[in-house]
Amino acid sequence: QGSFFCGKKFSAADVAWAPFLERYAAQLPCLHDGLDPRDERKYPNLVSWYKAMDEIPSYICRVKGNNSSWRKVLRMAGFGNSGTPPAISSRMDDADSFDIASA
């Protein structure tokens, strides 16, 4: 009952999960076809959480970030010394182009 992890009120559980879920929302679509945590048809409760978090000002200005910045983190640190695989890199480039065009 409610959009947050512990119901209708924002709690420590939301604080703990927010950085992970924000990063996943930006990075998973680049890594796996058809895996988009913000897809309301597949993940209605998770999308409800994202929307509820968007109503919290401190979350928006300190944690949320944007898709482009989260993808840069993936490029820099996500694959260790081997670098970013070409197929993943091109998906991120395509996604970044889409983000800019839709802004």
C-alpha positions in Angstrom: 0.0 0.0 0.0 1.7 3.2 -1.2 4.4 4.1 -3.6 7.4 3.9 -1.2 9.1 0.8 0.0 7.5 0.9 3.4 4.1 2.2 2.3 2.8 5.7 1.9 5.7 7.5 3.7 9.2 8.1 2.5 11.7 6.1 4.7 15.3 5.0 5.1 14.6 2.1 2.8 13.9 4.5 0.0 17.1 6.4 0.8 19.1 3.2 0.7 17.7 2.0 -2.6 17.6 5.3 -4.5 21.2 5.4 -5.9 21.0 1.9 -7.1 17.6 2.2 -8.8 18.5 5.5 -10.4 21.7 4.0 -11.9 19.8 0.9 -13.0 17.1 2.9 -14.8 19.8 4.6 -16.9 22.2 1.7 -17.4 20.2 -1.5 -17.7 18.5 -0.5 -21.0 22.0 -0.1 -22.5 23.1 -3.5 -21.2 20.1 -5.6 -22.0 17.5 -5.4 -24.7 14.0 -4.9 -23.3 15.1 -4.3 -19.7 13.8 -0.9 -18.7 13.0 -0.4 -15.0 10.8 2.6 -16.0 8.5 0.5 -18.2 5.1 0.9 -16.5 3.7 -2.2 -18.2 6.3 -4.5 -16.8 7.1 -2.7 -13.5 4.1 -0.7 -12.3 5.2 -0.6 -8.7 8.7 0.5 -9.5 7.5 3.2 -11.8 5.2 4.4 -9.0 8.2 4.6 -6.7 10.2 6.6 -9.3 7.2 9.1 -9.6 6.9 9.4 -5.8 10.6 10.0 -5.5 10.4 12.8 -8.1 8.2 14.7 -5.7 11.0 14.9 -3.1 13.1 18.0 -3.7 16.2 16.8 -1.9 16.2 13.6 -4.0 15.9 15.5 -7.3 18.8 17.9 -6.6 21.2 15.5 -4.8 20.6 11.9 -6.0 18.6 11.6 -9.1 21.2 12.7 -11.7 20.4 12.1 -15.3 20.8 9.2 -17.8 23.8 10.8 -19.5 25.8 11.1 -16.2 24.9 7.5 -15.1 26.0 6.2 -18.4 29.3 8.0 -18.1 29.8 6.2 -14.8 29.2 2.9 -16.6 31.7 3.8 -19.3 34.4 4.8 -16.8 34.0 2.1 -14.1 31.5 -0.5 -15.1 33.7 -2.9 -17.1 37.1 -2.6 -15.3 40.3 -2.8 -17.3 38.8 -4.3 -20.3 36.9 -1.2 -21.3 33.4 -0.9 -22.6 32.4 -3.6 -25.1 31.7 -2.1 -28.5 28.1 -3.3 -28.6 27.3 -1.7 -25.2 29.2 1.5 -26.1 27.1 2.0 -29.2 23.9 1.4 -27.3 24.9 4.1 -24.8 25.7 6.5 -27.6 22.3 5.8 -29.2 20.6 6.3 -25.8 22.5 9.6 -25.1 21.5 10.9 -28.5 17.9 10.1 -27.8 18.1 11.8 -24.4 19.4 15.0 -25.9 16.8 15.0 -28.6 14.0 14.5 -26.2 15.1 17.2 -23.8 
